[in-house]
């Protein structure tokens, strides 16, 4: 039996491009639903100019995630099996809808199809490219699913599993939440190459600092859930390509002809795993790995030596190591002997030891990984 598919277009103050996008989509399918997320421009008039168009409007802007959730609920209640989503800012090519419609009919299991953009093509903003790489890593870490474009708004979702869950986020981070939580439920995620445009009059409502912060908070929450449950599950109970050990092994096999590159990735990861910038270690590691064009998966994997069970060991080792390199060596006193001066001396000793230990561990990791890869190559 053919799957019934609805095309959902969330929109907020995109009057310059909305009419053209709707016209092109309607030429492909009549099953279109636009969600007007509290627009204050002429959006409502534009929607009313299409007599056969289905749409939902509400007065107060709630966020893209909320708009998508309302669209999914509406489509599922009307018996649709899948929803294809695309943005109303004109960046997506509606012609690509045909590709998704065709592939949906041949899916044997519930699957999310991601419209993967070529992030290296001309016109892609650099901040979008870096943000996408950062987001893609976290999706991989939390789910084991490797995707090249996790920030695309052009997707096809199975409505069955979506309808069974309660969703929490309302803004742009919803597109991360839904990917990760569906993957945890065993829903397949596949990529489909698509073309995009960035028109001059395109309006983006993504607020770099505020929305990136919200996404980072969500990723942090997923990070702890992954460490506590989903990573051990993937590590010990998952077979095949989604197993963590298998994926790390594949990374080394993929670059086995470049031992310096991979050893450098291991060394940099270990360096940041100990370097005393708690809370920012993985962000800094990801940024430097991107800057040096090292393997981000390996760098971030090895930077995770600073996990909760090892944190006391790392701090005490740094403190002990620092005692050899400071003039005024201090021991850990009892609480009755703590003063501002001893706190300063202890902090100084720890920081010195942590910096030196991170460098030493990074060099050792580099050397060990290099020797192993050279020996394996022979």
Buried (B, 14 or more C-beta within 10 A) or exposed (E): EEBBBBBBBBBBBBBBBBBEBBEBBBEBBEBBBBBBBBBEBBBBEBBEEBEEBBBBBBEEBBBBBBBBBBBBBBBBEEEBBBBBBBBBBBBBBBEBBEBBBEBBEEBEEBBBBBBBBEBEEEEBEEEBBBBBBBBBBBBBBBBBBBBBBBBBBBBBBBBEBBEEEEBEBBBBBBBBBBBBBBBBEEBBBBBBEBEBEBEEEBBEBBEEEEBBEBBBEBBEBBBEBBBEEBBEEBEEEBEEEBBBEBBBEBBBEEBEEEBEBBBBBBBBBBBBBBBBEEEEBBBBBBBBBBEEEBBBBBBBBBBBBBEEEBEEEBBEBBBBBBBEEBEEEBEEEEEEEEEEEBEEBBEBBBBBBBBBBBBBBBEEBBEBBBEBBEEEEE
